[in-house]
């Protein structure tokens, strides 16, 4: 099995790997999976709230991406293309599960591995469970933008490249998410 720290995984551009797969080297796809699994897995856990659903969405996204690889218009931007597939799978999975029945993060292991959103989303008075419940009340687009900005630490330009959404729209989504989170936190604290 290819190690995520192997020279081939670290040095081969995504576009080269995609072109290899499309040329018949189907085993090369594993390099893309190894390279992007951790980052996108972390995102899926935060979007769906538990590892089981996140793993299912991630696996489904990798399978769908493999089957549709020829439709990747810019192989050098495989990560952006794959992100859209994964985000759609997370939205579908979340909708099926029932938005009001699920908590944003439902297990301690998921909380332990996710960066603490309190550092940007609250004034220091928040408790993790309250923040998690508040995040679960955001619409998908706002939660996604907030998590990319503060969970992944991305610039707006990187977020735009990844999502295909304009910088100004992303700034507005993050601003609204912060305002909504702040309001929910204030409501709870009186």
N, C-alpha and C positions, 0 to 999 in steps of 0.2 A: 504494500500500500504506500502511496506517495505521502510523505510527511509535509506538513504545511510550511516547514522551514527549509525544505529541500531547495537547492539552487534552481531547479526547473520551475517550481511553483513560484518562487520569488522573482525570477528574472524574465520569464517568458510573458510577453504582453498578452492580454486577453484576446486581442484581435488575431494574433498568431495562433493561439489555441483554437479559437472558433474556426479559423480557416483550416486547421488540421482536421478537426472533427468533420467539417463539411467535405473534406477531401477523402474521408473514409477512415481516419484514425479515431474511431469512436472511443477508444480508451483515454484519449487526451481530455475528454470532457471531465474526467475525474479531477484533473488539475483545477478546473474552474470551480468545481464543488469544494475541493479542499481549500482553495484560496478564499472563497466568499462565504463559506458555511458559518463561521463564527460570527462575523459581522451581521449578516442578514438573519441569522438565528436569534441574535440578541434583539434585533429590531422586532422580529415576529413575536418573541416572548412579551415584549413591552406592549405591542399592539393587541395581542389576544389574551394576555393575562395568565397563561399557564404554559408550561413546557410541552405538554402532550399535544395541545391544539397547535402550538407554534411549530413543533416538529412535523406534524401532519401537513400544515400549510407549506412549510419549507420544502419538504419532500415533494409535495404535489407541484410546487413552483419549479423545482429543478427538473422534474419529469416533463412538465409542460414546456419549459424552455428548451430542453433537449429535442423534443418532438418538433418544435417550431423554430429551431436554430436558423434555418434557411431564411426566415422572415426577419432576422435581426439585421436591420438596415445598416447599422454602423458597428461592426464587430469590435472595433476598438473601444466602444462604449457599452460593452456587454453588461457591466454592472448597472448602468442606468436602465437598460432594457429589462434586465432580470428584476430589478427593483420594482418596476411597474407590474410585472407578473406577480411577484410576491405580495405587493400591497393589495392587489386585486384579490388574491387568494385569502389574505388575512381579512379583508372586508367581507368576502363571501362567508368565510368560516365564522366570523363574528356575528353576522346576520343570522346564519342558520342556528347558531347556539342560542340566540335570543339575547339581545342587547341588555335587557333589564334583569335577566336572570344571572348574568355573569358579573363577577367583580373584575376590575382591571388586572390585578395581579393576585392570584389566589393561593400562592404557596410561598413559604419563607425562602426556599432555595432560589426562586425567581427574583425575589426582592434582594437577596444577598448579592446576586451577580449583576444587578442593574445599578447604574450610577444613581446617586441620591438626587431626585429632582428638587428637593428642598433648597438646594444651593441657589437655584435660580427662580423657583416658583413661589417661594414664600418668604416671609420676613423672619424666619427662624423660630416661629412659634408652632409650626406645624408638626404633627406626628405622621409617621409614614403611612399608617392606615388611612388617615383622613386624606392625604395627598393622593393616594392610590384610588380612593373612592371618587375624589374630585376629577382625576384624570379620566376615569371611566365615564364621566358625564359629558366629556367633550365630544363633539362630532368627529368622525373619522379623519377628515381633512385637517382639522385643527390639532388633534392628538398626534397625527403623523408629522405635521410640521414642527410642533413643539418637541417631539422626541428626536427628530433629526437635528434640530438646533441645540437643544440642551442635553439630550441623552447621548447623541453621537458627537456633539461638539462641532457640527459642520458650519461652514460659512453659508450665507444665503446663496452665493454663486454656486457652491458645490451642491447645495440642495436643489437649486434650479436645474443644474445639469443632470442630477439624479432623477428628479421627478418629472421634468418637462414643464413645470409650472414656473411662471415668471417670478422674478425676485420680489417685485412689489406685492404680488399676491401672497407670496410666502411670508413676507414681513407682516402683512395684514393678518394672516392666519395665526402667526405666532403672537402678535399683539393681542388679538382677540382671545386666544387661548390663555395668555397670561392674565388678562382682565377677568376672564371667566373663573380661572383658578383663584385669583385674588378674591373675587366676590364670594366664591364658595367657602374659602378659608375664613373670610370675615364673618359670613353668616354663621359659621360654626362657632367662632370665638365670640360672637355677640358684638 
